[in-house]
């Protein structure tokens, strides 16, 4: 590895550490001085370095991350009042929250709650630095396990990944209409395609909810499927979904080549143990299963 590449990796690792620190302390005071110290950069240059690396100033980035959970609460947790969401996102009052939200997303919180415009929302979170986290082999524990069969109700998402939240809203509406409680049933996903290499119109993902028995036909397009039992390679991911792609890539490339295992003809399984907006993004827990022969 050349000296330039080595320096680039060191630089990236420092900013990975900063972004992770922001995730873990998102609702605390995050001064430039504190973040510069985390990165071991000079506080006099850190603000400019952060903006160049992330594409946003520190303050705008922190606000955008706080608004992300607020957006999910608005769209998926109608039992939480907007005023409580505003205070949870560390705004002084609902008026300042509404102004900031509309400035960023083009909709007021009330408009977003009623009919969220997910595609422009998604564009705001296409931040390369979020998905470019370094993944080291020693940081990933892979276990070979036997996955048990699960009966699931499925909404087949067959449109761009940017619109996945629209399908999630439909799935939540079905769950409410069906009377199925939020817990203890597992929420899962089946990933057929890599969103980074698949044409948007060809992207496929199944949104799954564990069910005790087959469900009847319905107006939401939710159908019955079974996730079969079988041998799988399992890794646990803690943190944001943007950072998960690198670990999935590691499983499919480095780990698979070194393990001598062969893939089974079934998509990657995601088991969402803890998820947003119920918990902050850095506390989310996802188990990933790669089906093997």
N, C-alpha and C positions, 0 to 999 in steps of 0.2 A: 504494500500500500504506500502510495506516495505521501510526502509530507503534507501536500495540499489536501488530499483526501482525509488524512488523519486529523488535521486541524478542523476540517469541515465537520467531521463526526463529533469532535470535542465541542465545537460551537453548537451543533444541533442538540447534543446531550444536555448542555447547559440550559438551552431554551425549553427542552422537554421537561426539565426539572422545574422551571419557572411556571410553565402551563399547568403542570400537575399540582404545584403549590397553590396556584390560583383556584383550581378546582376544589381543593381541600379547604380553602379559606375564603370561598367566594363571598360569604356574607359577613366578612370581617373587613376592617380597614386595610386596604392594600396600597400602601404608599410605594412610590418609585424607589425610595431608599431601601425599603424592605425587600422588594423584588430584585433590585440590583445586588443586594447582599446574597440572596439565594443563588443567583447566577454567577457570583464572583466577578461581576463587571463593575466598572467605575460608574457611580451614580450620575456623573456628569454626562456620560454618553449613553447610558442604558435606555433612556426613553427613545432616543433616535434609533438605537439598535433594535429595540423591541418592535417599533413601527415598521422598520425595514424587513424584519423577519416574519412578522405576523400579518402585516398589511393594515393594521389598525393601531391607534394609540392605546396606551395602557387603560385609560379611563373608558374609552369606547369599547374596548374588548371586554372589560369586566362588566360593563352595563349590558352588552349583548349576551353574555353568558347568563347573567341574572334574568334577562328577559326570556331566555330559552325555556327555563323551567316554568316561568310565569305563563308562557304561551301554552305549554302542555296542560297546566292547571286550568287555564281558560277553556281549552278545547275538550279536555277529557274528564275534568272534575267539576261538574256543574253544581255540586254540593258546596263548593267553596266560593264565598262571595268575592267580588272583584276588589273590594276594599281590603280584604284580608290578603289577597294575592299581591296587592300593591305594597303592603307593609312587609310581607314575607320577602319581597324582592328588594327591600331596603330603600323604598321611596318614602319621602317625608309625608306625602298625602296622595290620595287617588288622582288629583288633578295633575300633579307632576308625573305620575305614572302614565296617565292617559296621553299626555303630551309627548313623552319620550317614546311610548309604544307606537303612536301614530307616526311620529317622525321616522322611526326605523322601518316599520312594516306597512305603512300606508293605510292602516285600519285602526280604529279605536279599539280598546279592549272589548267593549260591548259588541262591536261589529265582528271582531275576530271570534268571539265566543259563539255568535249566531251562525256565521258562515266563514270559517277561516280560509284565507287565500294561501294555500300551502306552497305553491310553486315559488312565488316571490319570497316567501318566508325561508324556504330551503336555500335559496340563492344567497341569503345573508350569512348562512352557516357553512358555505363552501370555503373553508379556510384551510389551505394546504398544510399549514403548520400543525393543525389539529390531527390530521391523519398521517402525519409523517413521523410519528413517534418511533424511536429506535426500539427494536425488539432483539433482545439478547437470549441466546439459547438457555443460559443459566437462570433466566427469569421465568421460564415456562416449564411447568411440570405437566408431563403427558402421562396419563394412565390408561391402560387397556382395561375396559370394563364390559360387562354384559348389560346392554340396554334392554329394559323390559317393555313389552308391547303397551302402547297407549292408544286408546280410542279418542279421536279428536273431531271437533266441529271445525271446518276449514272455510275460510274465505280466500279464494285464489286471487292474488294480486297479479294482474297481467297488464301492467302499464309502467311508465317510468318510475324509478325508485324515488324521485322527488315527490311523488304523490302518495307515498306509502301511508302518510298520516290520514289521508282521506279514507283509505281502506280500514285503518285502525278505528276511525270514527264509526264506520259502518258496522264493524265487528262489535264495538261497544254497544251500539244501538240494538244489534241482534241479541246480545247477552241480556240487556235490560228487558227486551220484549219477551225473551224466553223464560225469564225469571231465574236464570242461572246465577248464583251468587258469585261475587268477585273472587272469593276464597272458599275452600282451599284448592280449587281446580288450577292446574298448571296452565300457564300461558306460554306457548311455544311458537317456533317458526321453522320453516323448511326453506333453505336457500338453494335454489337451483342454479343461479348464475352469479358471476362476479360483476357487480354494478360498474366497475371501472373498465371492464373489457367488453361489456354487452351493450348493444344498441338499446337506447331507452325504451323503444317500443317492443323490444323482445325480452325485457326483464321479467323474471318470474320469481315469485315468493309467496309461500303459503302462510297465512296468519292462522294459528291453531289455538283452540281452547279445549282442554281436556273435558270430556263428558262421560257420565256414568253409563249412558245408553245412546242408541242412535237417535238423532234428532229428526223431526218431521220436515217436510218441504216448507219453505218460507219465502218471503218476498225480499229477503236480504241477499240471496244468492249463496248462503252458507250451506255447505254440504258435509256429508260424512266421509271420513277417511280413517285409516289406521296406520300409525307409525309402528313398523314391525320390530320385533325383538331381534337382537343380534349383537355381535362384537363391534365395539367402537373404540376409537381413540378419543379420550376426553381431556379437555383443558378447561380451567375456570378463568374467566376474565372478570376483573373488578375495575369498573370505570366506564368511560363513555363508549358509545357504539362506534364513533369515528376511529377510536384507537384499537378496535377489535379486528379490523380488517387485516392488519399486519400479522396478527396471531393466526388467523385463518390461513393466510398465505403461507406462513411458516409451516403449518400442519401439512398443507398440500404439496409443498416443495421440499424444504430441507428435511423435515422429520420423516415424511413418507419415504424419501429416497434412502435415508439412513436406516430406517426400521426394517426394511424388507417386507413390510405388510403390503397387501393389495386392497384397492378400493372396492367396496360393494356398490351395486347399482342402485344407490339411493342418495338423495341430497343431504347436505350438511344439516344437522339438527341443532337448533338453538333453544335452550330452556331458560326462560327469563325468571330467575329466582327472585331478584329484587329489581324494581324498575321505576323509572320516572313516570309521572311526577310524584309518586309516593315517597321516593327518597331522592336526595340530590344526586346528580349524575356520577360524581366520584364514588358514591356508595352503591351504585348499581352492580348487581352480580348476575353474570350470564354463564351457564355451562354450555360448552360447545362439544358436539359429538360428531366425529367423522366415521361414517359406517365402513367397516372392514369385512373382508371375506373370512 
